[in-house]
Amino acid sequence: MVWMRSPVERHPIYGYRQVSFVSWRFEEPSDLLREKFESLVQDTSTNLEWRFKAARNWMIAPARLIDQAGQDGEFFNEAVVSITEHDQEFCASAEEDLVQILIVLEEGSEKS
């Protein structure tokens, strides 16, 4: 893994919840891992719709965030700020969902 990004649960200055997602880049991505992440997102029970997106960077994020970010992600930071500032209920649901997704991911890696 070259890098990874995921916001802290709460804004460090203002204290409000931030929209949850996880993004990373592999030095050498593999199709097998892509398939595992796609299945993980589809098979995990969540409150919101989530997507796995694989481009140069890979991401697991709420579908709403991906949609608002634009096709190439050109409005990603703006979408994060907008959702965070205007929909704290969504951010709480996203946080709960991401925790569940990560638990399922960890359980799956223990079985491998």
C-alpha positions as CSV (number, residue, x, y, z in Angstrom):
1,M,0.0,0.0,0.0
2,V,1.4,3.4,-1.0
3,W,-1.0,5.5,1.1
4,M,-4.3,5.5,2.9
5,R,-6.8,8.2,3.8
6,S,-9.8,8.1,6.2
7,P,-11.1,11.1,8.2
8,V,-11.2,11.1,11.9
9,E,-14.6,10.4,13.4
10,R,-15.1,14.0,14.6
11,H,-13.7,17.3,13.3
12,P,-10.7,18.1,15.5
13,I,-11.7,21.7,16.1
14,Y,-15.5,21.9,15.7
15,G,-16.4,18.5,17.1
16,Y,-19.1,17.5,14.5
17,R,-19.1,14.1,12.8
18,Q,-17.4,13.8,9.5
19,V,-18.6,11.6,6.6
20,S,-16.8,8.3,6.8
21,F,-14.9,6.6,3.9
22,V,-11.6,4.9,3.3
23,S,-9.4,5.4,0.4
24,W,-6.0,4.0,-0.5
25,R,-3.6,3.2,-3.3
26,F,-1.7,-0.1,-3.9
27,E,1.7,-0.1,-5.5
28,E,0.6,-3.2,-7.4
29,P,-3.2,-3.7,-7.3
30,S,-4.5,-7.1,-8.0
31,D,-7.8,-8.3,-9.6
32,L,-8.3,-10.8,-6.7
33,L,-8.2,-8.0,-4.1
34,R,-10.6,-5.9,-6.3
35,E,-13.1,-8.8,-6.3
36,K,-12.8,-9.2,-2.6
37,F,-13.5,-5.5,-1.9
38,E,-16.4,-5.5,-4.3
39,S,-17.9,-8.5,-2.6
40,L,-17.3,-7.1,0.9
41,V,-19.2,-3.9,0.1
42,Q,-22.1,-5.8,-1.6
43,D,-22.4,-8.5,1.1
44,T,-22.1,-6.3,4.3
45,S,-25.4,-5.2,5.8
46,T,-25.4,-1.4,6.1
47,N,-27.8,1.4,6.7
48,L,-26.7,3.3,3.6
49,E,-25.8,2.3,0.1
50,W,-22.0,1.8,-0.2
51,R,-19.7,1.4,-3.2
52,F,-16.3,0.1,-3.9
53,K,-14.6,2.2,-6.5
54,A,-11.4,1.2,-8.2
55,A,-9.4,3.7,-10.3
56,R,-5.9,4.9,-9.6
57,N,-7.1,5.2,-6.0
58,W,-9.4,2.6,-4.5
59,M,-12.2,3.6,-2.2
60,I,-15.0,2.3,-0.1
61,A,-17.5,5.1,0.5
62,P,-21.2,5.9,0.7
63,A,-22.7,6.0,-2.8
64,R,-24.0,9.5,-2.1
65,L,-20.4,10.8,-1.5
66,I,-19.2,9.1,-4.7
67,D,-22.1,10.5,-6.7
68,Q,-21.7,14.0,-5.4
69,A,-17.9,13.9,-6.1
70,G,-18.5,13.6,-9.8
71,Q,-17.5,11.0,-12.3
72,D,-13.8,11.6,-11.9
73,G,-14.0,12.7,-8.3
74,E,-13.2,16.3,-9.2
75,F,-15.6,17.6,-6.5
76,F,-14.7,15.0,-3.8
77,N,-13.4,17.5,-1.2
78,E,-16.4,19.8,-1.8
79,A,-18.8,16.8,-1.4
80,V,-17.2,15.7,1.9
81,V,-17.5,19.2,3.3
82,S,-21.1,19.6,2.1
83,I,-22.3,16.3,3.5
84,T,-20.4,16.8,6.8
85,E,-21.7,20.4,7.4
86,H,-25.3,19.7,6.3
87,D,-26.2,16.1,7.2
88,Q,-25.0,14.9,10.6
89,E,-27.5,12.0,10.6
90,F,-26.0,10.7,7.4
91,C,-22.5,11.1,8.9
92,A,-23.6,9.1,12.0
93,S,-25.0,6.3,9.8
94,A,-21.9,6.3,7.6
95,E,-19.7,6.0,10.6
96,E,-21.7,3.1,12.0
97,D,-21.7,1.4,8.5
98,L,-17.9,1.8,8.0
99,V,-17.2,0.2,11.4
100,Q,-19.4,-2.8,10.3
101,I,-17.6,-3.0,6.9
102,L,-14.2,-3.0,8.6
103,I,-15.3,-5.7,11.1
104,V,-16.4,-7.9,8.2
105,L,-13.1,-7.2,6.4
106,E,-11.1,-8.1,9.5
107,E,-13.1,-11.3,10.0
108,G,-12.6,-12.3,6.4
109,S,-8.8,-11.7,6.6
110,E,-8.7,-13.9,9.7
111,K,-10.3,-16.8,7.7
112,S,-7.8,-16.5,4.9
